[in-house]
Amino acid sequence: MSLAPRAVLVHRRTEYEELLAHHGTPGQAAFFLSTRGRSVDEVEQRHRRQAAALARAAAAVPLDWRRTRVERADLPRFAFEPEDVVVVVGQDGLVANAAKYLDGQPVIGIDADPGHNPGVLVRHPAPALAALLPAAVTPSAARHVEERTMVEAVADDTQRLLALNEVYVGQPGHQTARYRVAVDDEEPERQASSGVLIGTGTGATGWCRSAWLERGGPVALPEAAAPTLTWFVREAWPSPTTGTSRTHGVLDHGRRLLLTVESDRLVAFGDGIETDALELTWGQSIRIGIAKTRLRLLT
């Protein structure tokens, strides 16, 4: 007998909850905000909208389904199951946070604060979830799924990292990163820079876009679902021993960017989450390319 589907509601603590955890009482939280020229009313209102969206999402789960909740900070320790339907209640960035831990499970993005989020990945209001959940497990569900390319970084010691937007490789303290860079089996170039960004079409509206604009648009940024990555070296420094001839490029299927570390320590992290980083030391290498895993986003 097959297991019933499980709805996994992914959320994150609101700013108001973080303030209460840090300051202890609503009064102390309000006083702290006032010292920063802010009012607690707006923070409380956002908290109430988030709580209402989460409650409405929970109420929309069919009675014969299994269900659970997971907070963003607990995602690295949470065991997703093949039968899961992942419901992300929050902001677009929370979908990216969850995507790296999934393996083909369908994702429904619920906008917890309509009008205040871009809604690129959290496309649906909470009331729509009652119809979306059953649709996610029907045989025709694939027709309503948008598959988005993800980027994968694999170190020579088998450390592995997935990201939906981009992977950054560089110094953890944003000092000069030293490494050798090559695409596939090309002759490598020794570089000193502020690090390297490798991004997807989803990430082409964020960090990678700023590097692209700074560079004057040297390559075409990929569309959201395109099986292509773009990469940019940030502030490459020319010197007698370091070059600047390879500072951007495109990676399609089968192509990999190879970085060999020539610093005491570099890190690789995805989607801006520095606390979940691969640690790389002198002489190690890391390959970055298109991941086999894709985000399956219910449209």
Stockholm file with secondary structure:
# STOCKHOLM 1.0

chainA/1-299         MSLAPRAVLVHRRTEYEELLAHHGTPGQAAFFLSTRGRSVDEVEQRHRRQAAALARAAAAVPLDWRRTRVERADLPRFAFEPEDVVVVVGQDGLVANAAKYLDGQPVIGIDADPGHNPGVLVRHPAPALAALLPAAVTPSAARHVEERTMVEAVADDTQRLLALNEVYVGQPGHQTARYRVAVDDEEPERQASSGVLIGTGTGATGWCRSAWLERGGPVALPEAAAPTLTWFVREAWPSPTTGTSRTHGVLDHGRRLLLTVESDRLVAFGDGIETDALELTWGQSIRIGIAKTRLRLLT
#=GR chainA/1-299 SS CCCCCEEEEEECCCHHHHHHHHHSSHHHHHHHHHHTTCCHHHHHHHHHHHHHHHHHHHHTSCTTSEEEEEEGGGGGGCCCCTTEEEEEEECHHHHHHHHTTCSSCEEEEEESSTTSSCCSSCCBCGGGHHHHHHHHTSGGGGGGEEEEEEEEEEETTSCEEEESSEEEEECTTSCCEEEEEEETTSCCEEEEESCEEEECSGGGGTHHHHHHHHTTCCSCCCCTTCSCEEEEESSCCCCSSCCCSCCEEEECTTCCEEEEECSSEEEEEETTCTTSEEEEETTCEEEEEEEEEEEEEEC
#=GC SS_cons         CCCCCEEEEEECCCHHHHHHHHHSSHHHHHHHHHHTTCCHHHHHHHHHHHHHHHHHHHHTSCTTSEEEEEEGGGGGGCCCCTTEEEEEEECHHHHHHHHTTCSSCEEEEEESSTTSSCCSSCCBCGGGHHHHHHHHTSGGGGGGEEEEEEEEEEETTSCEEEESSEEEEECTTSCCEEEEEEETTSCCEEEEESCEEEECSGGGGTHHHHHHHHTTCCSCCCCTTCSCEEEEESSCCCCSSCCCSCCEEEECTTCCEEEEECSSEEEEEETTCTTSEEEEETTCEEEEEEEEEEEEEEC
//
